[in-house]
Amino acid sequence: MPKNKERLVLVVDDELAVCRLLARIIGKTGWGAVTAASGQEALDQFEPGKFALVISDVDLGEGPNGIAIVLKLLERQPGLRVVLMSGDSINEDQAKKAGLRFIQKPFDLSVISALLE
């Protein structure tokens, strides 16, 4: 984990392969990544000021969805950069109604690099 908290990303996805892939891509950019496999795990790992960005899937299986989770994180750290992702286009409308940035799965991995620039 990098010492510079400005360069740390919280990745939230219930698919372990997606978490691993995104963490690997993020690591190649010089940033660090912490992964969470559920909304509750994300809430448990989150500390205000620790992360510069949160990338979360919308559909997280059981429990609250990614939109609810990132809204809770924004309450704890207003101004936190968050990006939601999903393969279901219905989730894009819900994310935009909540005022959140959204990327559609599958996406080109260069999108992740662009988010970190």
GIQUIBEL-V127252 format. One record per backbone hydrogen bond with DSSP energy under -0.5 kcal/mol. NH is the residue of the N-H (numbers start at 1). CO is the residue of the C=O. Records with the same first field share a line. If there is no record, write none. Layout:
NH=CO, CO
//
This chain:
5=3
7=4
8=5
9=32
10=53
11=9, 34
12=10, 55
13=11, 36
16=14
18=15
19=15
20=16
21=17
22=18
23=19
24=20
25=21
26=22
27=23
28=24
29=25, 26
30=27
31=26
32=7
34=9
36=11
42=38
43=39
44=40
45=41
46=42
50=47
51=47
52=8
53=8
54=81
55=10
56=54, 83
57=12
58=85
60=58
66=58
69=65
70=66
71=67
72=68
73=69
74=70
75=71
76=72
77=73
80=77
81=52
83=54
84=101
85=56
86=103
89=87
91=88
92=89
93=89
94=90
95=91
96=92
97=93
98=94
99=96
100=95
101=82
103=84
105=86
111=108
112=109
113=109
114=110
115=111
116=112, 113
117=113, 114
//
